[in-house]
Amino acid sequence: MKKILVPALAIISLFAVSCNNDAEKTDSTETATNINEAKEDSNKVDNDAETAVAFADGGMMEVKLGQLAQTNGTNASVKELGKMMEMDHGKAGEELKAWAAKYNVTLPVVLGNDAQKTYDDLAAKKGADFDKAYAEMMVDDHEKDIKKFKDEADNGKNAELRTWAMGKLPVLQHHLDMSKQTWEAVKGK
């Protein structure tokens, strides 16, 4: 019976995420976590499924913010940083999806509520205000990401996800360095 309920729960939950209204939005990251907890084989990846959900949500946000930077940014460094974020985090997201498929882990398909709020707040900014806010956000976000990825690389239970997280650390460090350079270029303007 559990084998029937899990797919039904997944379909209903994903439908609820895609059809939510503004009054009470279902958080896609919470939905994905709940689906993963209901699966019979979720014990194969333990807490790594929850970590993968967070990584997927953060990566989707980076892609969307990168796209936004390319259209709303006024500084060439901001636009270039956005392009790099879209490309690198998009590639990482595809790799994470392949891992999730292998281990039957459900990832969110839309931004979670917190990530969506971050996106909406930044999308409301224009011109130099946008450039400053985006660059500063990328510095803060990548400092946090590096800590999360190091934690997974050091403490994760699934060897493949640990290796993947460890392999992303040099890319995230490069993103942090570029974000700091971009922040320096736009903060005084």
Contacts in CASP RR format, 6 or more apart in sequence:
PFRMAT RR
TARGET T0000
AUTHOR 0000-0000-0000
METHOD contacts of the structure
MODEL  1
MKKILVPALAIISLFAVSCNNDAEKTDSTETATNINEAKEDSNKVDNDAE
TAVAFADGGMMEVKLGQLAQTNGTNASVKELGKMMEMDHGKAGEELKAWA
AKYNVTLPVVLGNDAQKTYDDLAAKKGADFDKAYAEMMVDDHEKDIKKFK
DEADNGKNAELRTWAMGKLPVLQHHLDMSKQTWEAVKGK
2 38 0 8 1.000
2 40 0 8 1.000
3 40 0 8 1.000
5 38 0 8 1.000
6 35 0 8 1.000
6 38 0 8 1.000
6 39 0 8 1.000
6 40 0 8 1.000
9 34 0 8 1.000
9 35 0 8 1.000
9 38 0 8 1.000
10 35 0 8 1.000
10 106 0 8 1.000
13 26 0 8 1.000
13 31 0 8 1.000
13 34 0 8 1.000
13 35 0 8 1.000
14 31 0 8 1.000
14 109 0 8 1.000
16 26 0 8 1.000
16 31 0 8 1.000
17 26 0 8 1.000
17 28 0 8 1.000
17 31 0 8 1.000
17 108 0 8 1.000
17 109 0 8 1.000
17 110 0 8 1.000
18 109 0 8 1.000
18 110 0 8 1.000
20 26 0 8 1.000
25 113 0 8 1.000
25 116 0 8 1.000
27 112 0 8 1.000
27 113 0 8 1.000
27 114 0 8 1.000
28 57 0 8 1.000
28 108 0 8 1.000
28 109 0 8 1.000
28 110 0 8 1.000
28 111 0 8 1.000
28 112 0 8 1.000
28 113 0 8 1.000
29 53 0 8 1.000
29 54 0 8 1.000
29 57 0 8 1.000
29 108 0 8 1.000
29 112 0 8 1.000
29 113 0 8 1.000
29 115 0 8 1.000
30 112 0 8 1.000
31 108 0 8 1.000
32 53 0 8 1.000
32 56 0 8 1.000
32 106 0 8 1.000
32 107 0 8 1.000
32 108 0 8 1.000
33 49 0 8 1.000
33 50 0 8 1.000
33 53 0 8 1.000
35 106 0 8 1.000
36 42 0 8 1.000
36 49 0 8 1.000
36 50 0 8 1.000
36 53 0 8 1.000
36 105 0 8 1.000
36 106 0 8 1.000
39 104 0 8 1.000
39 106 0 8 1.000
41 103 0 8 1.000
41 104 0 8 1.000
42 49 0 8 1.000
42 105 0 8 1.000
44 103 0 8 1.000
44 104 0 8 1.000
44 158 0 8 1.000
45 52 0 8 1.000
45 103 0 8 1.000
45 105 0 8 1.000
45 157 0 8 1.000
45 158 0 8 1.000
45 161 0 8 1.000
46 157 0 8 1.000
46 158 0 8 1.000
47 156 0 8 1.000
47 157 0 8 1.000
48 105 0 8 1.000
48 152 0 8 1.000
48 156 0 8 1.000
48 157 0 8 1.000
48 158 0 8 1.000
48 161 0 8 1.000
49 103 0 8 1.000
49 105 0 8 1.000
51 148 0 8 1.000
51 152 0 8 1.000
51 156 0 8 1.000
51 161 0 8 1.000
52 96 0 8 1.000
52 99 0 8 1.000
52 100 0 8 1.000
52 105 0 8 1.000
52 107 0 8 1.000
52 161 0 8 1.000
53 105 0 8 1.000
53 106 0 8 1.000
53 107 0 8 1.000
53 108 0 8 1.000
54 148 0 8 1.000
55 96 0 8 1.000
55 148 0 8 1.000
55 149 0 8 1.000
55 152 0 8 1.000
55 165 0 8 1.000
56 93 0 8 1.000
56 96 0 8 1.000
56 97 0 8 1.000
56 100 0 8 1.000
56 107 0 8 1.000
56 108 0 8 1.000
57 108 0 8 1.000
57 111 0 8 1.000
57 112 0 8 1.000
57 115 0 8 1.000
58 89 0 8 1.000
58 115 0 8 1.000
58 145 0 8 1.000
59 89 0 8 1.000
59 90 0 8 1.000
59 92 0 8 1.000
59 93 0 8 1.000
60 89 0 8 1.000
60 93 0 8 1.000
60 108 0 8 1.000
60 110 0 8 1.000
60 111 0 8 1.000
60 115 0 8 1.000
61 111 0 8 1.000
61 115 0 8 1.000
61 118 0 8 1.000
61 119 0 8 1.000
62 85 0 8 1.000
62 86 0 8 1.000
62 89 0 8 1.000
62 90 0 8 1.000
62 141 0 8 1.000
63 85 0 8 1.000
63 86 0 8 1.000
63 89 0 8 1.000
63 90 0 8 1.000
64 111 0 8 1.000
64 119 0 8 1.000
65 82 0 8 1.000
65 85 0 8 1.000
65 118 0 8 1.000
65 119 0 8 1.000
65 122 0 8 1.000
65 134 0 8 1.000
65 137 0 8 1.000
65 138 0 8 1.000
66 81 0 8 1.000
66 82 0 8 1.000
66 83 0 8 1.000
66 85 0 8 1.000
66 86 0 8 1.000
67 82 0 8 1.000
67 86 0 8 1.000
68 119 0 8 1.000
68 122 0 8 1.000
68 123 0 8 1.000
68 134 0 8 1.000
69 78 0 8 1.000
69 79 0 8 1.000
69 81 0 8 1.000
69 82 0 8 1.000
69 83 0 8 1.000
69 85 0 8 1.000
69 130 0 8 1.000
69 134 0 8 1.000
70 79 0 8 1.000
70 82 0 8 1.000
70 83 0 8 1.000
70 86 0 8 1.000
72 123 0 8 1.000
72 125 0 8 1.000
72 126 0 8 1.000
72 127 0 8 1.000
72 130 0 8 1.000
72 134 0 8 1.000
73 79 0 8 1.000
73 127 0 8 1.000
73 130 0 8 1.000
73 131 0 8 1.000
73 134 0 8 1.000
74 127 0 8 1.000
74 128 0 8 1.000
74 130 0 8 1.000
74 131 0 8 1.000
75 128 0 8 1.000
75 131 0 8 1.000
75 182 0 8 1.000
75 185 0 8 1.000
75 186 0 8 1.000
75 189 0 8 1.000
77 135 0 8 1.000
77 181 0 8 1.000
77 182 0 8 1.000
77 185 0 8 1.000
77 186 0 8 1.000
78 130 0 8 1.000
78 131 0 8 1.000
78 134 0 8 1.000
78 135 0 8 1.000
78 182 0 8 1.000
78 186 0 8 1.000
81 134 0 8 1.000
81 135 0 8 1.000
81 138 0 8 1.000
81 178 0 8 1.000
81 179 0 8 1.000
81 182 0 8 1.000
82 134 0 8 1.000
84 175 0 8 1.000
84 178 0 8 1.000
85 138 0 8 1.000
85 175 0 8 1.000
88 171 0 8 1.000
88 175 0 8 1.000
92 168 0 8 1.000
92 171 0 8 1.000
95 164 0 8 1.000
96 107 0 8 1.000
96 164 0 8 1.000
97 107 0 8 1.000
99 105 0 8 1.000
99 160 0 8 1.000
99 161 0 8 1.000
99 164 0 8 1.000
100 106 0 8 1.000
100 107 0 8 1.000
102 160 0 8 1.000
103 158 0 8 1.000
110 116 0 8 1.000
111 119 0 8 1.000
118 137 0 8 1.000
122 130 0 8 1.000
122 133 0 8 1.000
122 134 0 8 1.000
122 137 0 8 1.000
125 133 0 8 1.000
125 134 0 8 1.000
128 186 0 8 1.000
128 189 0 8 1.000
131 186 0 8 1.000
131 189 0 8 1.000
132 183 0 8 1.000
132 186 0 8 1.000
132 187 0 8 1.000
132 188 0 8 1.000
132 189 0 8 1.000
135 179 0 8 1.000
135 182 0 8 1.000
135 183 0 8 1.000
135 185 0 8 1.000
135 186 0 8 1.000
135 187 0 8 1.000
136 183 0 8 1.000
136 187 0 8 1.000
138 175 0 8 1.000
138 179 0 8 1.000
138 182 0 8 1.000
138 183 0 8 1.000
139 176 0 8 1.000
139 179 0 8 1.000
139 180 0 8 1.000
139 183 0 8 1.000
142 172 0 8 1.000
142 175 0 8 1.000
142 176 0 8 1.000
142 179 0 8 1.000
143 176 0 8 1.000
145 172 0 8 1.000
145 175 0 8 1.000
146 169 0 8 1.000
146 172 0 8 1.000
146 173 0 8 1.000
146 176 0 8 1.000
149 165 0 8 1.000
149 166 0 8 1.000
149 168 0 8 1.000
149 169 0 8 1.000
149 172 0 8 1.000
150 165 0 8 1.000
150 169 0 8 1.000
152 161 0 8 1.000
152 162 0 8 1.000
152 165 0 8 1.000
153 162 0 8 1.000
153 163 0 8 1.000
153 165 0 8 1.000
153 166 0 8 1.000
153 167 0 8 1.000
153 169 0 8 1.000
154 162 0 8 1.000
156 162 0 8 1.000
156 165 0 8 1.000
END
